[in-house]
Amino acid sequence: MQNQQGYYLEDLHEGMEASFAKTVTEADIVLFAGISGDTNPVHINEEAALNSVFEGRIAHGMLTASFISAVLGTKLPGPGAIYLSQSLRFKAPVRIGDTVTAIVRVKEIITKKKRVVLETSCQVLGKDVLEGEATVMVSSKEA
């Protein structure tokens, strides 16, 4: 893998995997609320969140999902990859102080279309909190 170009299509194979880990902070949640406009009290108001089904504040689901984008854009396939689609299934809440590990694994390579299908997940302490599938476009060495 080069600095300005991630993996080329020809360099990928099924089963390749990469990850990114980040501990979610109070600042992450507040900044994400400001950037996204999602000021749902379950994210930013402890008192209101205590009365929710989660019994306390939780991180935005899309904040958690954004860690998948970090893997795709920087590691696998890396710089130059174009994010085309993403399915998401949220399985458990993420809280302030949780370390989320986003994991991406190559599932299928569609050579003719220069597409790669990847299994995606986020885990906290080895437990899936999010799972899904992404499709990206990847450059070919022949292009």
C-alpha positions in Angstrom: 0.0 0.0 0.0 1.3 3.4 -0.9 0.8 6.8 0.9 -1.7 8.5 -1.4 -3.2 5.3 -2.9 -4.6 2.4 -0.9 -4.8 -1.1 -2.2 -5.5 -1.6 -5.8 -8.2 -4.0 -6.9 -5.5 -6.6 -7.9 -3.9 -6.5 -4.5 -7.1 -7.4 -2.6 -8.3 -10.9 -1.7 -11.2 -12.3 0.2 -10.6 -12.5 3.9 -8.3 -9.4 4.1 -9.1 -7.5 7.3 -8.3 -4.2 8.9 -9.5 -2.4 12.0 -9.5 1.0 13.8 -10.1 1.6 17.5 -11.3 4.7 19.3 -12.4 5.4 22.8 -15.6 7.5 22.7 -15.5 10.7 24.7 -17.9 13.3 26.0 -16.4 15.7 23.5 -16.9 13.3 20.6 -20.6 13.1 21.4 -21.1 16.8 21.8 -19.2 17.6 18.7 -21.0 15.0 16.7 -24.4 16.4 17.9 -23.3 19.9 16.8 -22.0 18.7 13.4 -24.9 16.4 12.6 -27.7 18.5 14.2 -28.9 15.3 16.1 -29.5 16.8 19.6 -31.7 13.9 20.8 -31.6 14.1 24.6 -30.5 10.4 24.9 -27.1 11.6 23.5 -26.6 14.9 25.3 -28.8 15.1 28.4 -27.9 12.7 31.2 -31.1 13.3 33.2 -33.4 12.7 30.2 -31.3 9.7 29.1 -31.6 8.1 32.6 -35.3 7.8 32.0 -34.8 6.2 28.6 -34.7 2.5 27.7 -30.8 2.9 27.8 -30.8 4.2 31.4 -28.1 6.7 30.5 -26.5 8.6 27.7 -25.4 6.8 24.6 -23.3 7.7 21.5 -25.0 8.4 18.2 -25.3 5.3 16.1 -23.9 7.2 13.2 -20.9 8.3 15.2 -20.1 4.6 15.8 -20.7 3.8 12.1 -18.3 6.5 11.1 -15.4 4.5 12.5 -16.1 2.0 9.6 -15.4 4.9 7.3 -12.1 5.5 9.0 -11.0 2.0 8.1 -12.3 2.2 4.5 -10.6 5.5 3.9 -7.3 5.0 5.6 -6.6 1.2 5.7 -8.7 -1.2 3.7 -9.0 -0.5 0.8 -7.5 2.9 1.9 -7.0 6.2 0.2 -8.6 6.4 -3.2 -11.5 4.1 -2.4 -15.0 5.5 -3.1 -17.7 4.6 -0.6 -20.8 3.5 -2.5 -23.2 1.9 0.0 -23.4 0.8 3.6 -26.0 -1.3 5.5 -26.2 -1.0 9.3 -27.8 -3.1 12.0 -27.4 -1.5 15.5 -27.1 -4.3 18.1 -26.2 -2.6 21.4 -25.5 1.0 22.6 -22.1 2.6 22.9 -21.4 4.7 25.9 -18.9 7.4 26.9 -15.6 5.6 27.7 -16.3 2.6 25.5 -13.5 1.7 23.1 -15.1 0.9 19.8 -13.1 -1.3 17.3 -14.4 -1.1 13.7 -13.5 -4.1 11.7 -13.7 -4.4 7.9 -13.2 -7.7 6.0 -13.2 -8.3 2.3 -16.1 -10.5 1.4 -16.3 -10.3 -2.4 -14.4 -8.7 -5.3 -16.3 -7.8 -8.4 -13.5 -7.3 -10.8 -15.5 -6.2 -13.9 -17.2 -3.3 -12.0 -14.1 -2.5 -9.8 -16.2 -3.0 -6.7 -15.4 -4.6 -3.4 -18.0 -5.9 -0.9 -16.9 -5.8 2.7 -18.3 -7.2 5.9 -18.3 -4.4 8.5 -18.7 -4.5 12.3 -18.0 -2.5 15.4 -17.3 -4.1 18.7 -16.9 -3.1 22.3 -15.1 -5.6 24.5 -15.4 -8.2 21.7 -19.2 -7.9 21.5 -20.8 -6.7 18.3 -22.6 -3.3 18.7 -23.0 -2.8 15.0 -22.8 -5.0 11.9 -23.4 -4.5 8.2 -22.0 -4.5 4.8 -20.3 -1.9 2.6 -19.6 -1.6 -1.1 -16.7 0.5 -2.4 -15.1 1.3 -5.7 -11.4 0.6 -6.0 -8.9 1.7 -8.6 -7.3 -0.9 -10.8 -3.6 -0.9 -11.7 -4.6 -1.2 -15.3 -6.7 2.0 -15.3 
